[in-house]
Amino acid sequence: NPSNSKWVPNGTQNDGNGGQGGAKGAAGAAGARGQGGQGGIGGSGAISTGGTVTIDRYSSGNVLLGGTSGSALDLTDADLNRITASALSIGMGNSNTGQITVNNVTLDDTISDLVTLRTSNKTSSSDDVRFQGTNSFNSLVVDANDDVVVDAGASVLAQTGDIGLTAGRGVEIDGSVETQGGDISAAANGAAGFLNTPTG
């Protein structure tokens, strides 16, 4: 039922109602996997695992982290902070996840290690990972089928670990990308790939 949200982290099921869609999940060896359509994480419960929580779209479309659009899989910052895990993975390379927009998301308190953001390889364009606002993680890996974009005025911070940005076409940094002690790597894999950073 697309209006129900079913998460099964470590064998414990929490049900709730999503918006226009929702998420469904099944237990995995390392944690929990959820698939969502339009909507978000329904109910008021929490997701907790010592492993990895993976969230993917149930049908093709975009993902918005940190806001609501009504036309994407929307996970507000409050939704995301109901997830406590060692690692969080949004999207997979052969999944239904198109563009991922990250807007004012703070996950360094609830995700103790790595956050991975990955857009689909099913389509050839508009599968960007775009950062807006102020965003903070412990460690971050981004794998975009198209571009990785950090908008002007936006910031991406890793509190304890590394930041890795990989794009099928290009990496464009108009804001700031910073770590508190880890490394930053950026790679553009496309034939027309580019790495663009502000001058000065």
N, C-alpha and C positions, 0 to 999 in steps of 0.2 A: 504494500500500500504506500504510494508516494507521499501521503500526508503524515506518515509515522516516522519517528526517529528511533532507531534501534541500535544501541551500542553494546558490544559484548567484550569489554576489556577484561582480560584475565578471568573469564567465566561469569562475570557479573553483568546482568542485563539491566539497562536503564531505558525506559520507554518515555517518549514525550511526543508532543505534536509540533511539527515544523510549520513553516509559513506556507508558501505555495508548493513546497516540496519538502525535502528533509534529507536525512542521512540514514543509511542502514549499515550495520557493521557486523563482522564476525571475528571471533577470537583468532589470533595468529600466534605463532610460536614466540615472537618477540614482543607482542603487544596486541594492538587492536587495529583493524582496518575499517574505515567507513567509506561509503559512497553516497554522494548527495546530488540532488537535482537543484532546482531553484528553491531557495529557502535557507535554512541554517540548522543549527543544532537545537532541536526542540527540547521542551521540558526544563527543569531547574536543577537536575542532577549534575554530577561531575564525572569526568573520565580520568581514571588514575591507573598508571601502570609503571613498572620499573623498566619497561622496554620502549618500543616505538609505537606511536599512534600515527596511522596513515589515513589521510582524508583525500578522497577522489570524487569527482563528479559522477553521478549515475547516468546522466545524459550529457551530450556535448554542449559546451558553453564555457563561460568565464567564471573566475573566482575573485571575490573581493574580500580582502582581509582588513578588518578595522573599520567597516562601515556598512551601510545598507544601500542597495541600488534597486531592488525589486526585480532585477533582470539577470542576476548572477547567483552563484552559491555564495551567500553573504555570511561571513563570520565576523561579528564585531569583536573588539578587543575584549569585551566582557565574556563573550562566547569562548574565545581562545584561552582566556585565563581560567576557564573551568577545566582545562586539560592540564594534568600534571603527568609528566613523563620524562624519560631520559632523552628521547628524541621525538621530533614531530616532522612528518613528511606530508607535503601538500602536492598532489598530482603525481603522475607517473608518465614516463616517456611514451607509452603506447596507450594512454588513457583518453578520457573525454575532456580533460582539462585544457582549455584554451588560455587566454590571457589571464595572468594573475596580477592584480593590483594590490599593493601593500601600503596602507595609509595609517600612520600613527599607531603602530603595533609595538607593544612591549612584551617580550616573552622571556626575558632573562631571569625572572623569578620562578616561572612554572615549568619551563623546559630546560633541564639542567645541562644538556649538551647541545646537540646539533639540530638545527632547523634546516630542512631541505625543501626548496621550491622548484618544481619541475613542470614545464608545460609540454603539451602533447606533440608528437611527431606526425599526427594524422593529417594535419593541414600544413600549408607552406607559408602562411602569413598570419600576422596579428596574434602570434603566440608569444607575446612579450611577457617578461616579468618587469613590472614598473613600480618604483618606490616613490611615495609621496609622503610629506610630513616627517615626523621624527620616529625612527624605528630602532629598536634595541633587541639584541639577541645575545646568547652566549657564544655561539658559533653558527656560521651560516654558509650554506652551499646553494647556489642558484644555477639551474641548468635550463636555459630558455631555448626553445626551438627556433625562435626568431631573434629578438633583441633583449638585452638587459639594459634598463634605463633607470637612472637616478635623476629625478627631475630637479630643476633649479630650486634651491631652498630646502630640498629634502636631505635627510641624513640617515645613514645606515651605520650602526655601531655594533661591534662584537665585544662583549665585556671580558671574555676569558680566552676565546679561541680565535680561529682563523675565519677569513671571508674568502670564498672562492666564487668567482663569477664566470660562467661559461655561456656563450651565445652561439647559436647557429649562424647568425649574421653579424651582429656587432654589439659592443658594449659602449654605452654613452653615459658618462658621469658628468652631470651638470651641477650636482649638489656635492655632498661630502660622504666619503666612505672611510671608516676609521676602526682600528682595533686598539684594545688596551694592552696589547703585548703579543698578539698573534701576527700572522702573515696575511697579506692581501694578494690574491692572484686574479688576473683577468685574462680570458682567452676568447677570441672571436674565431670561429671555425669555418665560416662560410667563405666561398670564393671571393665575395665582395665584402668580407668582414672588415670592421674598423674598430679602433679603440679611440674614443673621443673623450678628452678631459678638458676642463677649463684651463685657459692660459693664465699666466701670471702667478 
